[in-house]
């Protein structure tokens, strides 16, 4: 559901409502934002959904198609200390270090989740409420492999932020 402050359609026409100036709106996540212009006609605002789900994620992150590939990891070190580090996501095509049957790009039903390369995604919205990935080995090879072998073989991606109306980028704004 788009609730931004854009007040012109994609052609530059001023949006109107019954009492004066209006703004673009979308009543659902599948509807493209639009607004009323002269004579009560609806006109598209030109705010593409794909930009919304590239820079940040909406709802449960199922449509996120950004390029974030990093997760945070923690391992116990000594008695009370913990070691914090980043790991790269494991490729959705690979089964190392974590085997994950059912969530490979070519598995039935997975094509809609954009599982390519090592990017954060959410192919399991029943379990996760935001984009996540399986832990890969990356730069901290030994530490990440140890972390992946713990119960936490998958982690949410902390650097992927939830979308807000302030972050709704448009081509017309020139901020893509």
C-alpha positions as CSV (number, residue, x, y, z in Angstrom):
1,X,0.0,0.0,0.0
2,X,1.6,3.3,-1.1
3,X,1.1,6.3,1.2
4,X,3.6,8.7,-0.2
5,X,3.4,12.4,-0.8
6,X,3.8,12.6,-4.6
7,X,1.3,15.1,-5.9
8,X,1.7,14.7,-9.7
9,X,1.0,11.9,-12.1
10,X,3.7,10.5,-14.4
11,X,2.8,13.1,-17.0
12,X,3.2,16.1,-14.7
13,X,-0.5,16.7,-14.1
14,X,-1.5,17.9,-10.6
15,X,-3.3,15.3,-8.5
16,X,-6.7,16.4,-7.2
17,X,-9.2,15.3,-4.7
18,X,-12.7,16.5,-3.9
19,X,-11.5,19.5,-1.8
20,X,-8.4,20.5,-3.7
21,X,-4.8,19.2,-4.2
22,X,-4.4,15.5,-3.9
23,X,-1.7,12.8,-3.8
24,X,-0.9,9.5,-5.4
25,X,-2.3,6.4,-3.7
26,X,-2.5,2.6,-4.1
27,X,-5.0,0.6,-2.1
28,X,-3.1,-2.6,-2.2
29,X,0.5,-3.9,-2.7
30,X,-0.3,-5.2,-6.2
31,X,-1.8,-1.9,-7.4
32,X,0.4,0.7,-9.0
33,X,0.1,4.2,-7.4
34,X,-2.3,6.5,-9.2
35,X,-4.2,9.8,-8.6
36,X,-7.2,11.7,-9.7
37,X,-6.5,14.5,-12.2
38,X,-8.9,16.8,-14.0
39,X,-12.5,15.6,-14.6
40,X,-12.1,12.8,-12.0
41,X,-10.0,10.6,-14.2
42,X,-7.4,8.2,-12.7
43,X,-3.9,8.6,-14.0
44,X,-0.8,6.5,-13.2
45,X,1.9,8.2,-11.0
46,X,4.8,6.3,-12.5
47,X,6.1,4.9,-9.3
48,X,7.4,1.4,-10.2
49,X,7.0,-1.3,-7.5
50,X,10.3,-2.8,-8.6
51,X,12.2,0.2,-7.3
52,X,10.4,-0.1,-3.9
53,X,11.5,-3.7,-3.5
54,X,15.0,-3.1,-4.7
55,X,16.1,-0.4,-2.3
56,X,14.2,-1.9,0.7
57,X,11.6,-4.5,1.4
58,X,7.9,-4.3,2.0
59,X,5.6,-6.6,4.0
60,X,7.5,-9.8,4.6
61,X,10.2,-9.3,2.0
62,X,9.0,-11.9,-0.5
63,X,9.3,-9.4,-3.4
64,X,12.7,-7.9,-2.3
65,X,15.1,-8.0,-5.3
66,X,18.0,-5.9,-3.9
67,X,21.7,-6.9,-3.9
68,X,22.4,-7.2,-0.2
69,X,24.6,-10.3,0.6
70,X,25.8,-9.9,4.2
71,X,24.6,-11.2,7.5
72,X,25.9,-10.8,11.0
73,X,27.3,-13.7,12.9
74,X,28.4,-14.4,16.5
75,X,30.5,-17.2,18.0
76,X,31.3,-17.8,21.6
77,X,34.9,-16.9,22.4
78,X,36.4,-17.8,25.8
79,X,33.9,-18.1,28.6
80,X,31.8,-14.9,28.5
81,X,33.1,-13.1,25.3
82,X,31.5,-13.4,21.9
83,X,33.2,-12.8,18.6
84,X,31.1,-10.7,16.1
85,X,31.7,-10.8,12.4
86,X,30.0,-10.6,9.0
87,X,29.5,-13.5,6.6
88,X,28.5,-13.6,3.0
89,X,25.3,-15.3,2.0
90,X,25.6,-18.8,0.5
91,X,24.6,-19.1,-3.1
92,X,21.0,-20.4,-3.5
93,X,22.5,-22.9,-6.0
94,X,25.0,-24.4,-3.6
95,X,24.6,-27.0,-0.8
96,X,27.8,-26.0,1.1
97,X,28.1,-25.3,3.9
98,X,24.3,-25.7,4.4
99,X,22.2,-28.2,2.6
100,X,18.8,-26.7,1.8
101,X,16.5,-29.0,-0.2
102,X,13.4,-27.2,-1.5
103,X,14.9,-23.7,-1.8
104,X,17.1,-24.0,-4.9
105,X,16.2,-21.7,-7.8
106,X,15.0,-24.6,-10.0
107,X,13.0,-26.3,-7.2
108,X,9.2,-26.3,-7.8
109,X,7.6,-23.0,-6.8
110,X,10.9,-21.2,-6.1
111,X,11.0,-19.2,-9.4
112,X,8.8,-16.4,-8.0
113,X,11.3,-15.6,-5.2
114,X,14.3,-14.4,-7.3
115,X,16.8,-16.9,-5.9
116,X,19.9,-16.0,-7.8
117,X,23.5,-15.6,-6.7
118,X,24.1,-14.9,-3.0
119,X,21.4,-12.3,-2.5
120,X,19.1,-12.0,0.6
121,X,15.6,-13.2,-0.3
122,X,12.6,-14.7,1.5
123,X,11.5,-18.0,-0.1
124,X,10.0,-19.1,3.3
125,X,7.5,-16.4,4.4
126,X,5.8,-18.7,6.8
127,X,9.0,-18.9,8.8
128,X,10.7,-15.5,8.2
129,X,9.2,-12.0,8.2
130,X,12.0,-10.3,6.2
131,X,14.8,-11.2,3.7
132,X,17.3,-13.9,4.8
133,X,19.9,-16.3,3.5
134,X,21.9,-19.3,4.3
135,X,25.3,-18.6,5.8
136,X,28.1,-18.8,3.3
137,X,31.8,-18.8,4.1
138,X,33.1,-15.6,2.5
139,X,36.1,-13.6,3.9
140,X,35.9,-15.1,7.4
141,X,36.0,-18.6,6.0
142,X,36.7,-20.6,9.2
143,X,34.5,-18.5,11.4
144,X,31.6,-18.5,9.0
145,X,31.9,-22.2,8.4
146,X,31.7,-22.8,12.1
147,X,28.8,-20.5,12.4
148,X,27.0,-22.2,9.6
149,X,27.4,-25.5,11.4
150,X,25.5,-24.2,14.4
151,X,21.8,-24.4,14.7
152,X,21.7,-21.0,13.0
153,X,22.5,-22.1,9.4
154,X,20.2,-19.3,8.1
155,X,20.0,-15.7,9.3
156,X,18.0,-12.7,8.5
157,X,19.8,-9.9,6.6
158,X,20.2,-7.0,9.0
159,X,21.3,-4.4,6.4
160,X,18.1,-4.8,4.3
161,X,15.7,-2.2,5.7
162,X,11.9,-2.1,5.7
163,X,10.5,0.4,3.3
164,X,9.0,3.6,4.5
165,X,7.2,6.3,2.5
166,X,10.3,8.5,2.7
167,X,12.3,5.8,0.8
168,X,9.9,5.4,-2.1
169,X,12.2,6.2,-5.0
170,X,10.9,7.1,-8.4
171,X,12.4,7.4,-11.8
172,X,11.0,10.9,-12.0
173,X,12.8,12.0,-8.9
174,X,16.1,11.0,-10.5
175,X,17.3,9.0,-7.4
176,X,17.6,5.5,-8.9
